[in-house]
Amino acid sequence: MITSVELRNFLSHSNTTLEFDNGVTVLVGHNGAGKSSVIDAITFALFGQHTRKSNKGLIKRGMSQAYAKVIFNINEKQYQAERKVDLKGGLEAQFSEKVDGRWIQIAAGERKQFGESMTSEIEKKIGLNYEKLKIASIVQQGELNSIIKAKPKEFKELLNAIIGIDKLDIAAKAMKTISKDFREKIREKLGYDDTHIEILTNDLKKYQEELKEVVPLKEELVAKKHQYENELVNLKKKFEIGATKIEKINHLESRKKELSWYAKKAIQEIRHEIDEKERKIRECKECFKHVELKTNLEAKFNKVEDAVENIHKKIQELTNKKASLEEKQALAAKLQLKDNKCPVCDSLVDKLNPLFQEKHLREEIIIIEDQISVLEQSGKLFIKKRIEISEKLQNTKSSEAILRAHFIKDQDELKKIQKELELMKENIKNAPPVITSGNLVEVAELDQHAKMLFNSISQLEEETKGFDDAEFAYLKESIDYTQTTLSQIDQRLGAVAEKINKAESQIKIIKNTISELRIVRDYSKEINSIEENVFSRDGSVATSLRSWALGTISSKATEYLTLLNTKIHRIFLTEKTRDVEIVCYSNNEVLDLESLSGGEQVSVALALRLGMASLLGTQNLNLMILDEPTTHLDSEHRKALVGVLSQLSNLTNILVPMQFIIISHDAEIFDDSTVEQIYKFETTHQESSVTAL
């Protein structure tokens, strides 16, 4: 229950304080006198909200700040909510509880980021927020009887707002957003969402059908590939045999050329060797005669050499002797006896020694010269003989040198060479003058190497017998064709394998995607089911809530009608497909709303409003504000309203501690009522003035 409201420089109020009690308090005055400002002051002080355009619009003209304070009781505890606003938009707020005569602060400000919120604390205490208070406790102008005058669909919308079903629209919208975002994330992740399952299923069938078509084709191509591979192996084996034969044929031609070249060279060499052997025989044939004389000639030569040497020695001796005699002769010419005295020793002699006689010495010299001449003649004969023997010895040495040069030691070796020469001549006698492939047999008889080459040629001819160049060329063409065909098959196999891999990959991907999308679809169905059943206005949750709310309102409204002592004993609210109907009963008789009197209609409207307020949990404040409830009512209904309010005021004071604040410009309607607490609002000097009547 609100016990007081203070307004300082708030809208048109400079300094207004209103005291409230249980029951009915009436605020009367002309339009614009500031009555509705009290409602703004209450909601601003409690929740910081109001019906004006801005907070600065609450400040009285010419003032720098506005102030509103509300004191209220809940469960025998007293609380105080006050808020201030200045021209800069700055706000101050404080919520306090009275403990032992002192106000203790509970909350201040609205710094929600720091966990500070005065509004949240007030909402916890009174059990209502601003929106619910407006619905449960504030009946705006002309809305009192609108509850029973409203169309069934409109009444249902009002009921939805009262129990918060309209908030389900927000939740439903959020669910749609969640569902949409979920699908978008799934689409980002998979490239599809659950709406594409049918498309993907068709794609899956397409790839499966494609796989059915290409798998047999692959098997057929694999079989063909194996067939051509086997054929190619056989062809290559034949080709290898043919290639080997070609190689042997080439080798055969090479061997023939080699034999031909060798034969020509061999014949040349044989002929050259024949010439050499003939020359050797010719040169060596007479050498043995000379060699056989060597020993005798050497003996003769030695004898002659000795004779020549002896002659030389004798001549040398005679020459030396001659020289000595000539010296003596020269001396003798100088030696002459004088007085029979020796010219040397000066002794007396008869004659000189013949050795010192010049004549004797000359005779001796002549004898020696004759001897030398004889010896020289003899020496010349021996020298000539020596030359003759030396020439013969030289011939012998030359013969030996020739024999050594030809490596012939004796005549047997020369005879052997003679036999070899005869054999060579015999062999070469059969050699053809011109060597061709047709006379290789004759050539083979030249020597062992020629025979070996010929045998190799014969073997190669045997091994290459039957080779057909045309057949080998066709074989090569067949291999090329088979390899080309295999390459084409491989290409087709590659394309088919790629198709199969792609199809299998796509099938796997699509299956996995469909599997995930089915889960997504089930999840989406759950979300849609929740949206339809829980958050839809016509879903099972909303229907159940309305059913419960309608029953609760019906029960509470019936209780209030019982207190008002009308002929209406029971109110029953029933929901149909698209609307809610109000059914009134008098005992078991159904009463038409149109048949009710004005007072009964007001009673029904108030009972329903009180039932709604009870549903919203207003028992903490137990407050209902009726703003101009008589607007659009005729005089009969206005009087009926006052009567019902007076009656209800008396009843609530006794039984139910309910507080009514009625704002009206019709002061006269309360003249004969039992309402005792009335405030009169007037306008003086552009501000509101309040007087308690």
C-alpha atoms as one frame of an Amber mdcrd trajectory, in Angstrom:
protein
   0.000   0.000   0.000   1.237   3.481  -0.888   1.151   5.749   2.155   2.413
   9.008   0.622   3.598  10.642  -2.591   5.789  13.781  -2.728   6.256  15.947
  -5.840   8.861  18.755  -5.871   9.116  20.891  -9.023   7.629  17.842 -10.766
   5.623  18.801 -13.841   3.121  21.431 -12.620   3.684  20.710  -8.893   6.032
  22.935  -6.899   5.595  21.243  -3.552   2.835  18.673  -3.214   2.494  15.913
  -0.625  -0.374  13.416  -0.737  -1.203  11.015   2.088  -3.009   7.740   1.334
  -4.812   5.120   3.373  -6.645   1.864   2.741  -9.839   2.037   0.765 -10.618
   4.728  -1.795  -8.752   8.006  -2.284 -10.171  10.365  -4.875  -8.212  13.022
  -6.762 -10.605  15.504  -8.328 -10.078  18.577 -10.430 -10.391  19.988 -13.895
  -8.388  18.675 -16.794  -4.785  19.948 -16.682  -4.859  20.499 -12.914  -2.068
  17.972 -12.403  -3.998  14.890 -11.276  -2.361  12.455 -13.722   1.036  13.801
 -12.689   0.608  11.775  -9.519   0.653   8.555 -11.606   3.880   9.688 -13.367
   5.400  10.572  -9.986   4.584   7.092  -8.616   5.985   5.175 -11.636   9.041
   7.476 -11.915   9.917   7.123  -8.228   9.467   3.331  -8.347  10.796   2.412
 -11.808  12.268   5.554 -13.359   9.581   5.425 -16.096   6.624   7.642 -17.006
   4.355   8.739 -19.853   6.278  11.915 -20.758   8.717  12.238 -23.703  11.903
  12.586 -21.648  13.191  12.763 -18.081  13.993  16.486 -18.493  10.331  16.996
 -19.442   9.423  16.139 -15.843  11.107  19.294 -14.484   8.762  22.221 -13.758
   9.369  25.139 -16.072  11.990  27.514 -14.677  13.398  24.954 -12.236  16.760
  23.178 -12.370  15.659  19.779 -11.056  12.575  17.690 -10.216  12.012  15.265
  -7.400   9.477  12.454  -6.717   9.238  10.265  -3.657   6.900   7.389  -2.806
   6.574   5.721   0.599   4.801   2.348   0.688   4.189  -0.582   3.033   4.650
  -4.272   2.222   4.130  -7.001   4.820   4.235  -4.449   7.653   7.591  -3.052
   6.427   7.948   0.534   5.222   9.977   1.481   2.158  10.887   4.732   0.457
  11.765   5.260  -3.245  12.960   8.643  -4.476  14.444   9.904  -7.727  15.796
  13.252  -8.911  16.489  14.528 -12.422  18.300  17.728 -13.485  18.305  19.747
 -16.689  21.442  17.947 -17.921  19.618  14.624 -17.685  21.543  13.563 -14.582
  19.684  11.154 -12.318  19.900  10.349  -8.639  18.001   7.428  -7.118  17.769
   5.859  -3.708  15.723   3.014  -2.248  15.529   2.689   1.544  13.849   0.688
   4.283  12.761   2.139   7.642  14.384   0.244  10.465  13.965   1.374  14.091
  12.807   4.791  12.974  15.718   5.363  10.578  15.890   5.033   6.813  18.508
   2.440   5.787  19.619   2.525   2.131  19.023  -0.716   0.206  20.074   0.377
  -3.281  21.057   3.485  -5.179  21.487   4.378  -8.839  21.115   2.272 -11.950
  24.716   1.168 -12.679  23.654  -2.270 -13.841  27.125  -3.007 -15.253  28.345
  -2.915 -11.637  25.417  -4.966 -10.346  23.710  -1.872  -8.906  20.040  -1.408
  -9.795  17.509   0.280  -7.560  14.724  -0.666 -10.001  15.603  -4.379  -9.726
  15.421  -4.210  -5.929  11.992  -2.497  -6.040  10.701  -5.047  -8.562  11.767
  -7.824  -6.177   9.974  -6.169  -3.249   6.641  -5.402  -4.917   6.680  -8.390
  -7.319   5.857  -6.242 -10.362   7.718  -4.340 -13.046   6.542  -1.173 -14.754
   4.667  -2.966 -17.551   2.827  -5.324 -15.195   1.943  -2.474 -12.829   0.379
  -0.574 -15.714  -1.737  -3.590 -16.634  -2.595  -4.789 -13.144  -2.992  -1.584
 -11.168  -3.509   1.373 -13.534  -6.751   1.636 -15.481  -6.382   4.440 -18.017
  -9.169   6.747 -19.105 -12.172   4.949 -20.607 -10.735   1.483 -19.999 -12.829
   0.446 -16.976 -15.928  -0.700 -18.842 -13.905  -1.490 -21.994 -13.168  -4.855
 -20.502 -16.776  -5.892 -20.837 -17.492  -3.776 -23.897 -14.502  -5.151 -25.764
 -14.913  -7.679 -28.526 -14.013 -11.265 -27.548 -10.835 -11.128 -29.625  -9.766
  -7.840 -27.998 -10.453  -9.293 -24.528  -8.235 -12.238 -25.432  -5.404  -9.852
 -26.429  -5.834  -8.019 -23.112  -5.680 -11.317 -21.275  -2.547 -12.262 -23.239
  -0.934  -8.981 -22.169  -1.937  -9.522 -18.529  -0.385 -12.966 -18.225   2.570
 -12.041 -20.423   1.648 -14.207 -23.394   2.480 -11.247 -25.608   6.059 -11.859
 -24.496   5.756 -15.212 -26.212   5.763 -13.278 -29.480   9.250 -12.026 -28.592
  10.285 -15.536 -27.632   8.724 -16.928 -30.808  10.575 -14.303 -32.837  13.780
 -15.215 -30.997  13.093 -18.887 -31.744  12.623 -18.019 -35.423  15.909 -16.096
 -35.315  17.576 -19.041 -33.575  16.134 -21.411 -36.147  17.225 -19.113 -38.985
  20.720 -18.617 -37.515  20.988 -22.352 -36.907  20.074 -23.055 -40.520  22.527
 -20.409 -41.736  25.337 -21.958 -39.660  24.404 -25.397 -40.974  24.374 -23.943
 -44.502  27.808 -22.381 -43.916  29.139 -25.675 -42.567  27.499 -28.132 -44.976
  26.447 -25.892 -47.847  22.842 -27.001 -47.274  20.123 -26.943 -44.636  17.297
 -29.335 -43.788  15.085 -27.820 -46.509  17.475 -29.308 -49.087  17.073 -32.945
 -47.973  14.760 -33.769 -50.870  17.107 -32.084 -53.371  20.075 -33.956 -51.888
  18.094 -37.215 -51.938  17.441 -36.684 -55.660  21.142 -35.919 -56.173  21.992
 -39.079 -54.226  19.709 -41.137 -56.478  21.299 -39.515 -59.537  24.834 -40.430
 -58.382  23.685 -43.937 -57.398  22.130 -44.426 -60.850  25.274 -43.057 -62.444
  27.334 -45.478 -60.358  25.138 -48.376 -61.513  25.834 -47.387 -65.104  29.578
 -46.784 -64.879  30.592 -49.743 -62.649  29.699 -52.374 -65.329  31.417 -50.152
 -67.913  34.535 -50.124 -65.731  34.409 -53.919 -65.414  34.023 -54.227 -69.196
  36.952 -51.851 -69.778  39.090 -53.715 -67.206  38.345 -57.005 -69.007  39.253
 -55.433 -72.359  42.392 -53.990 -70.835  43.467 -57.433 -69.559  42.704 -58.936
 -72.998  44.795 -56.317 -74.822  47.565 -56.505 -72.187  47.837 -60.278 -72.716
  47.778 -59.779 -76.452  50.464 -57.093 -76.114  52.621 -59.444 -74.017  52.406
 -62.121 -76.715  53.112 -59.595 -79.468  56.086 -58.233 -77.552  57.457 -61.728
 -77.082  57.212 -62.288 -80.830  58.652 -58.835 -81.377  61.555 -59.600 -79.075
  62.251 -62.788 -81.057  62.045 -60.818 -84.308  64.124 -57.989 -82.850  66.685
 -60.564 -81.749  66.712 -61.941 -85.293  67.102 -58.422 -86.682  69.946 -57.896
 -84.288  71.447 -61.215 -85.418  70.894 -60.269 -89.051  72.699 -57.014 -88.426
  75.341 -58.973 -86.577  75.448 -61.436 -89.514  76.055 -58.621 -91.965  78.648
 -57.233 -89.621  80.301 -60.651 -89.407  80.270 -61.013 -93.188  81.848 -57.613
 -93.547  84.305 -58.518 -90.855  85.186 -61.806 -92.625  85.426 -60.040 -95.950
  87.628 -57.342 -94.462  89.639 -59.928 -92.557  90.011 -62.117 -95.668  91.248
 -59.229 -97.741  93.613 -58.219 -95.007  94.645 -61.843 -94.329  95.320 -62.471
 -98.023  97.338 -59.298 -98.124  99.198 -60.338 -94.999  99.729 -63.878 -96.328
 101.016 -62.533 -99.580 103.191 -60.133 -97.689 104.353 -62.974 -95.450 105.039
 -65.117 -98.522 107.098 -62.282 -99.885 108.823 -61.958 -96.533 109.477 -65.679
 -96.305 110.724 -65.807 -99.864 112.978 -62.861 -99.113 114.108 -64.524 -95.900
 114.875 -67.766 -97.704 116.543 -65.874-100.474 118.662 -63.852 -98.049 119.483
 -66.746 -95.733 120.031 -69.498 -98.296 123.725 -68.595 -99.040 124.454 -67.375
 -95.499 125.237 -70.814 -94.165 128.158 -71.232 -96.671 129.757 -68.083 -95.316
 129.060 -68.952 -91.716 130.666 -72.375 -92.147 133.999 -70.670 -93.247 134.066
 -68.420 -90.251 136.352 -70.531 -88.031 138.953 -71.146 -90.739 138.883 -67.512
 -91.808 139.258 -66.319 -88.282 142.344 -68.589 -87.827 143.821 -67.310 -91.060
 142.984 -63.763 -90.117 144.704 -64.170 -86.766 147.831 -65.583 -88.436 147.953
 -62.770 -90.960 147.281 -60.294 -88.195 150.177 -61.757 -86.205 152.463 -61.635
 -89.264 151.511 -58.026 -89.938 152.116 -57.199 -86.328 155.552 -58.916 -86.403
 156.503 -57.089 -89.581 155.393 -53.839 -87.984 157.496 -54.598 -84.969 160.575
 -55.500 -87.123 160.114 -52.423 -89.271 159.812 -50.370 -86.065 162.985 -51.951
 -84.722 164.838 -51.372 -87.944 163.506 -47.841 -88.133 164.661 -47.192 -84.610
 168.047 -48.738 -85.433 168.308 -46.627 -88.591 167.499 -43.547 -86.553 170.244
 -44.437 -84.091 172.719 -45.037 -86.927 171.727 -41.761 -88.534 172.424 -40.016
 -85.220 175.719 -41.796 -85.027 176.398 -40.920 -88.662 175.809 -37.279 -87.846
 178.144 -37.600 -84.940 180.705 -39.522 -86.952 180.723 -36.732 -89.474 181.893
 -34.536 -86.688 184.379 -37.040 -85.276 187.718 -36.996 -87.181 191.057 -38.288
 -85.916 193.551 -35.549 -85.542 197.116 -36.531 -84.843 195.764 -40.015 -84.198
 193.955 -38.653 -81.181 190.445 -39.430 -80.314 188.299 -36.373 -80.598 186.375
 -37.539 -77.614 188.957 -38.697 -75.119 191.971 -37.299 -76.794 193.737 -40.676
 -76.519 196.003 -42.014 -79.116 194.299 -44.536 -81.480 195.178 -46.047 -84.787
 191.702 -45.600 -86.201 188.120 -44.836 -85.154 185.730 -47.570 -83.988 183.646
 -48.697 -86.925 180.710 -47.543 -84.933 181.931 -44.042 -85.307 183.007 -44.394
 -88.844 180.685 -42.556 -91.230 181.155 -44.978 -94.084 180.537 -47.946 -91.968
 177.434 -46.322 -90.556 176.101 -45.437 -94.039 176.531 -48.978 -95.154 174.744
 -50.204 -92.106 171.881 -47.758 -92.775 171.532 -48.964 -96.384 171.392 -52.561
 -95.222 168.688 -51.608 -92.754 166.728 -49.670 -95.383 166.821 -52.708 -97.637
 165.575 -54.867 -94.846 162.774 -52.352 -94.118 161.799 -52.299 -97.770 161.658
 -56.079 -97.890 159.586 -56.105 -94.725 157.246 -53.397 -96.084 156.651 -55.375
 -99.240 155.958 -58.454 -97.209 153.705 -56.410 -94.945 151.724 -55.135 -97.908
 151.146 -58.685 -99.022 149.969 -59.646 -95.574 147.750 -56.543 -95.334 146.197
 -57.390 -98.654 145.685 -60.908 -97.458 144.244 -59.564 -94.238 141.827 -57.373
 -96.185 140.728 -60.318 -98.259 140.232 -62.467 -95.158 138.518 -59.527 -93.350
 136.108 -59.101 -96.237 135.298 -62.751 -96.106 134.871 -62.512 -92.327 132.621
 -59.499 -92.837 130.487 -61.535 -95.213 130.314 -64.189 -92.539 129.216 -61.612
 -89.923 126.681 -60.195 -92.327 125.333 -63.687 -92.925 125.127 -64.228 -89.173
 123.383 -60.860 -88.755 120.928 -61.811 -91.500 120.239 -65.140 -89.833 119.845
 -63.435 -86.434 117.566 -60.835 -87.963 115.366 -63.604 -89.352 115.714 -65.667
 -86.148 117.210 -68.582 -88.020 119.708 -70.686 -86.202 120.254 -73.499 -88.647
 119.249 -74.876 -91.993 116.433 -76.977 -90.465 114.636 -73.790 -89.503 115.084
 -72.488 -93.012 113.644 -75.703 -94.365 110.682 -75.305 -91.986 110.096 -71.826
 -93.350 110.294 -73.246 -96.826 107.542 -75.753 -95.977 105.379 -72.979 -94.422
 105.902 -70.952 -97.557 104.796 -73.790 -99.747 101.705 -74.326 -97.551 100.832
 -70.612 -97.700 101.165 -70.608-101.434  98.936 -73.657-101.542  96.303 -71.933
 -99.320  96.341 -68.658-101.139  96.225 -70.431-104.476  92.457 -71.204-103.757
  91.619 -67.673-102.473  89.200 -65.846-104.819  90.517 -62.693-106.452  87.322
 -60.802-105.384  85.642 -61.609-102.048  81.829 -61.695-102.001  79.161 -63.259
 -99.755  78.985 -66.107-102.239  82.588 -67.288-101.955  83.012 -67.126 -98.175
  83.491 -70.919 -98.084  86.742 -70.574 -99.984  87.707 -67.618 -97.804  87.117
 -69.704 -94.654  90.069 -71.883 -95.556  92.512 -69.031 -95.153  93.194 -69.631
 -91.439  91.566 -70.542 -88.106  90.218 -67.068 -87.456  88.600 -66.949 -90.889
  87.153 -70.367 -90.206  85.809 -69.197 -86.806  84.193 -66.150 -88.416  82.690
 -68.343 -91.119  81.279 -70.749 -88.523  79.755 -67.773 -86.637  78.227 -66.553
 -89.910  76.826 -70.030 -90.623  75.290 -70.182 -87.122  73.735 -66.693 -87.475
  72.336 -67.651 -90.892  70.782 -70.735 -89.337  69.321 -68.701 -86.435  67.857
 -66.005 -88.702  66.474 -68.441 -91.256  62.816 -67.767 -92.054  62.776 -64.130
 -90.896  60.203 -62.029 -92.811  60.620 -58.237 -92.849  56.988 -57.618 -93.877
  55.715 -59.888 -91.122  57.953 -58.117 -88.592  56.738 -54.679 -89.785  53.123
 -55.889 -89.415  53.975 -57.174 -85.934  55.341 -53.744 -85.015  52.189 -52.067
 -86.364  50.084 -54.499 -84.302  52.033 -53.589 -81.161  51.580 -49.864 -81.867
  47.856 -50.379 -82.495  47.476 -52.478 -79.320  49.382 -49.901 -77.249  47.247
 -47.087 -78.675  44.095 -49.072 -77.911  45.365 -49.743 -74.358  46.111 -46.034
 -73.931  42.568 -45.189 -75.058  41.160 -47.815 -72.689  43.297 -46.355 -69.863
  41.969 -42.891 -70.663  38.398 -44.154 -70.634  39.129 -46.123 -67.466  40.597
 -42.980 -65.903  37.487 -40.996 -66.834  35.210 -43.793 -65.569  37.283 -44.210
 -62.385  37.095 -40.452 -61.831  33.333 -40.624 -62.323  33.104 -43.546 -59.906
  35.344 -41.826 -57.357  33.379 -38.619 -57.721  30.073 -40.484 -57.475  31.236
 -42.539 -54.485  32.678 -39.437 -52.854  29.503 -37.468 -53.527  27.353 -40.373
 -52.326  29.377 -40.536 -49.121  29.266 -36.754 -48.676  25.554 -36.561 -49.516
  24.723 -39.498 -47.229  26.657 -37.913 -44.386  25.078 -34.543 -45.182  21.573
 -36.043 -45.341  22.262 -37.905 -42.102  23.326 -34.669 -40.415  20.498 -32.725
 -42.037  17.967 -35.270 -40.754  19.270 -34.592 -37.279  19.033 -30.891 -38.111
  15.504 -31.402 -39.409  14.517 -33.277 -36.258  16.122 -30.528 -34.192  14.352
 -27.875 -36.288  11.101 -29.764 -35.836  11.698 -29.724 -32.102  12.375 -25.985
 -32.277   9.241 -25.483 -34.410   7.313 -27.720 -32.058   8.548 -25.672 -29.092
   7.717 -22.501 -30.989   4.230 -23.759 -31.898   3.381 -25.372 -28.570   5.327
 -23.280 -26.073   5.792 -19.831 -27.587   2.810 -19.585 -29.930  -0.129 -17.543
 -28.693  -2.381 -20.417 -29.626  -0.005 -23.164 -28.532  -0.580 -25.614 -25.726
   1.447 -23.571 -23.209  -0.352 -20.329 -24.004  -3.700 -22.162 -24.042  -2.914
 -23.765 -20.689  -1.790 -20.430 -19.246  -4.945 -18.721 -20.510  -7.057 -21.546
 -19.184  -5.395 -21.238 -15.786  -5.565 -17.421 -15.921  -9.219 -17.466 -16.980
 -10.038 -19.841 -14.130  -8.098 -17.720 -11.629  -9.649 -14.445 -12.841 -13.101
 -16.056 -12.894 -12.645 -17.330  -9.330 -11.304 -14.019  -7.983 -13.876 -11.931
  -9.879 -16.629 -14.171  -8.474 -15.275 -13.579  -4.943 -15.399  -9.781  -5.452
 -18.921  -9.985  -6.917 -19.998 -11.951  -3.857 -18.694  -9.117  -1.659 -20.560
  -6.550  -3.764 -23.860  -8.378  -3.131 -25.181  -8.323  -6.714 -27.558 -10.724
  -8.414 -24.538 -12.027 -10.318 -23.292 -15.001  -8.363 -20.586 -16.218 -10.710
 -18.432 -15.011 -13.594 -16.962 -17.531 -15.965 -14.434 -16.658 -18.665 -14.227
 -19.156 -21.498 -11.776 -19.331 -24.424 -12.840 -20.271 -27.870 -10.812 -20.591
 -31.025  -9.908 -16.950 -31.534 -11.534 -15.103 -28.607 -12.561 -15.039 -24.934
 -16.149 -14.609 -23.806 -17.508 -13.366 -20.459 -20.379 -15.452 -19.114 -22.325
 -14.251 -16.019 -24.513 -16.554 -13.977 -27.321 -15.858 -11.527 -27.549 -19.168
  -9.780 -27.651 -21.462 -12.848 -29.128 -18.856 -15.137 -26.883 -17.301 -17.771
 -27.151 -13.501 -17.798 -26.590 -11.437 -20.903 -24.130  -8.582 -20.254 -26.367
  -6.207 -22.182 -29.262  -7.015 -19.822 -27.295  -5.969 -16.737 -27.862  -2.608
 -15.113 -25.163   0.088 -15.206 -24.113  -0.654 -11.620 -23.957  -4.383 -12.320
 -21.808  -3.783 -15.417 -19.422  -1.588 -13.395 -19.347  -4.265 -10.695 -18.498
  -6.914 -13.296 -15.789  -4.663 -14.819 -14.249  -3.904 -11.415 -14.468  -7.541
 -10.327 -12.680  -8.595 -13.510 -10.029  -5.860 -13.058  -9.484  -6.940  -9.450
  -9.308 -10.549 -10.542  -6.667  -9.609 -13.136  -4.748  -7.571 -10.560  -4.814
 -10.549  -8.208  -3.534 -12.753 -11.030  -0.595 -10.433 -11.595   0.389 -10.600
  -7.957  -0.456  -7.076  -6.825  -1.102  -8.288  -3.293   2.187  -6.691  -2.205
   0.915  -3.185  -3.021  -2.794  -4.023  -3.208  -3.161  -0.893  -5.329  -5.497
   0.036  -8.146  -5.500   3.427  -9.851  -8.529   4.393 -11.929  -7.781   7.358
 -14.184 -11.008   9.124 -15.200 -13.111   5.965 -14.885 -16.322   7.907 -15.610
 -15.177   9.054 -19.041 -17.663   7.975 -21.730 -20.115   6.848 -18.984 -23.637
   8.247 -18.796 -24.965   9.656 -15.518 -26.554   6.374 -14.521 -23.301   4.477
 -14.978 -21.294   7.204 -13.222 -23.553   6.979 -10.175 -23.402   3.193 -10.343
 -19.607   3.364 -10.411 -19.478   5.587  -7.324 -21.897   3.286  -5.560 -19.825
   0.233  -6.350 -16.610   1.989  -5.340 -18.168   3.130  -2.052 -19.418  -0.354
  -1.381 -16.088  -1.891  -2.406 -14.197   0.593  -0.259 -16.218  -0.382   2.779
 -15.756  -4.088   2.069 -12.014  -3.898   1.480 -11.519  -1.908   4.642 -13.155
  -4.747   6.528 -12.039  -7.844   4.646  -9.504  -7.089   1.912  -6.822  -4.397
   2.433  -7.201  -3.031  -1.142  -6.222   0.538  -2.018  -7.991   2.497  -4.757
  -6.809   5.822  -6.149  -9.456   7.367  -8.365  -8.667  10.333 -10.594 -11.721
  12.218 -11.851 -12.850  15.675 -12.927 -16.430  14.862 -11.727 -16.164  15.896
  -8.055 -19.934  16.048  -7.620 -20.423  12.334  -8.147 -18.751  11.693  -4.799
 -20.965  14.127  -2.857 -23.335  11.472  -1.505 -20.751   8.676  -1.355 -19.043
   7.143   1.640 -15.625   8.089   0.260 -13.960  10.257   2.878 -10.434  10.930
   1.479 -10.678  13.395  -1.392  -7.997  15.740  -2.753  -8.977  18.667  -4.895
  -6.529  19.778  -7.605  -6.584  23.328  -8.945  -4.354  25.450 -11.160  -3.036
  28.736  -9.742  -0.268  30.815 -11.257   0.560  28.047 -13.782   1.140  25.431
 -11.083  -0.949  22.811  -9.309  -2.435  23.417  -5.905  -3.820  20.505  -3.867
  -6.360  20.754  -1.038  -7.709  17.923   1.117 -11.528  18.022   1.255
